[in-house]
Amino acid sequence: MIQDFIKLFDQKFIVGYVTPVIIFIAFVFSSIPIQVTAINSSAKENLVLNMANNSTISILNSGLIGSLWSISIIIFLIYIISLVLSVFNLIFIKFLEGYYLGEYLAKKIPVPSAQLDKFDKLKARIDIMSERYIKELQKSGNATNDTIKKYAELMQDLKAKFPSDREDVLITSLGNTIRAFENYSYEMYGMDAVAIWTRFYNILSKDQKESLNDAKSYLDFSINIIYLMAFYILIDAIYEGVTKSQLFFIVPLIIAILFLLNLWMFCPIIKVLSYITISIYVIFMIHIGYFWNLLVIISAIIIIKIAFLLSIRYAEIWGINVKAVIDLYRINLLSQMGFKTPETLEEERNYWQKISRSFAYWEELDLQRKIESDNKNK
């Protein structure tokens, strides 16, 4: 119990969850209107009497206690919100990967995916470069350094940003980045790392776990910033819509919907509508003189955009660490589970395919006997 409580103060939790909440609360306070109300005469008389009846030290003590109480409440709220974010972390990441609502929209709205369009264009460029590579080999026996370099860069880009098969492409760049390193273990070793990952993590050294957690914490930071800033824009729009004008609520809502559609789909019309709607909203806010509100909202939108771009980069770094774990610890894991060390890569692939299937579908198999039998037959 004490160890679980201490984990709430480790670097991973503070970077990934507490820091985004502090930024969110700072934005909330920045938009709270400061209203100074006049003190009526009776209130003034009570204030004078209190000052006459109480010493200066008592007044300072009461003010200090009030400040400490307010700070305690804020700290409590920060950790409660951080805990909620940690509980829903997997769901939040999956949503930004393109699951749930994204999958539903992709099926219901017949608009080509932006990610599929990028995948097809990248594959086409690789095919062109591959043909060029082959022609140079046939002509002179060697490909030029420029061709080799460009082909390698395109292949690295494809492997880092997309899964190998077109049907596995998701509708967001973050989802495809994560799926790319999830597929790495299967392409290299025939292993379903998603089904086996918990076993890997439990045999890692302390330093390796810290390295993984650090990489994941930066991804969590960017993901939580996206959701908290989006939530801030929503509550600000609702507040302004209730207290001032419905346009304050309707227009940001339309912008949010267009932004999501533009994020998930390849449609120039949606992109144009997004820019037009944002421009109308900016002009409207400037016209009525709400410069501060406009500045805060625009800042939140910019932060969301930057955080999403950072989440893709942090997902790549996290993926590099995950792939390193698979490369370095896979034989050790086989030994920990009681299997013999495979002599060839083909035997190892056969091991992992059977083990992955067993863990994924709970197949009750005598894996050691079955794997050895299959390897002998080959």
C-alpha angles and dihedrals in degrees: 000000000000091000091052090051091049089054088066088069100045123114095256093056095043094048098039101039117006097050095052090049091052090052090048093051090048089056091048092052091045090062098044108110113235108225121188113200124198117252112233122228096260091052089051091051091050090050092052092048091049092051090049094049098042130058123241090249092056091051091049091047092052090049092048092049090050091051093048090049091052092048091049091052091050092049090048091051091048092056094042091053090044091053091050090052091050092051092053095037097113093046092049092051093046091051092054090046087063103260125129108015094016093056091047093052092046090055098042101042114059096217121125116252117252089221093053089051091052091046093052093047092049092048090049091053090049091050091051092048091046091054090049090050092052093047092052091049092050093046103045106003092247135067118230120258090244092056093046091048095048093045091050092048092051092048092048089049091051095047093047098046107030142035115248098249122065093221089060094057113118126209099252132058091230091054093050093048090054094042090051094062091038088060093047095084093051095048092047103036109005089251130141098219093185091062094043102035097101090059090051093051093051094059097046122114119249092253092051091049091051091050091051093045092049091052091047093047092062090051089049089050094055093043093051092046089056094052097041094049091047089050090049092053090049096051091043091052091048092048093048091044093053097042102036123006136344088231088072088063104033099049097050088046091054090047091052093050092048090047092055092047091048090049094053104033140050104232123134091199092060091048092051092047090051092055093044093050093047090049091051091049092049092049091048093051092048091048094055093042102247095140096147094050090048092049093051094047093047090048090053092050091049091049090051091052093047092045092052092051090047091049089060092051093045089049089055091051091047089049092052089055092047092050090049090054091051093048095048104036106034096094091045089053091052089053092048089054092051101255126136119250108264115238097212137030089245091057090047092052089052090051094052096043091056094042093048091050091049094051094042097048101024092240111179101223137152087238099181093053094042095048094048090048092051092048091051091050090054 
